[in-house]
């Protein structure tokens, strides 16, 4: 990974990214804002490997969201933050919500919309 000092890494997605992070978002990226999952582990690894780089990791995962909701918040949660690096992990809700029966009658995410 060719990451530079003072870089910003935004990690956006659904519950797999969210993983019990604290809301509202804190612009400083405090540890509680990172959640208890892979975003926190990535932050720890980057800090251990590059302690002088001051890499800012921001978690913008929202549990339960589909790609449709992510698209609606893309400007605020990604573009406005001007990340140097971006990780996107979303899609499980786009699939399972079609089979759980809770959202009957709602418009499901089609493969074309997901793409």
PEKA-V910270 format. One line per field, one symbol per residue. psi: psi as a letter, one per 30 degrees, with the letter a starting at -180 (. if undefined). A space follows every 50 residues. Layout:
psi=???
This chain:
psi=kiklkglkjkjkbbfeedhhlkllkkffhlefffagbfeeeeeeeeeeei fffhkjkkkhkjkfllfeeeefgeeefdeffhkfkkkkjlfeffefffff ffhkfljlkleeee.
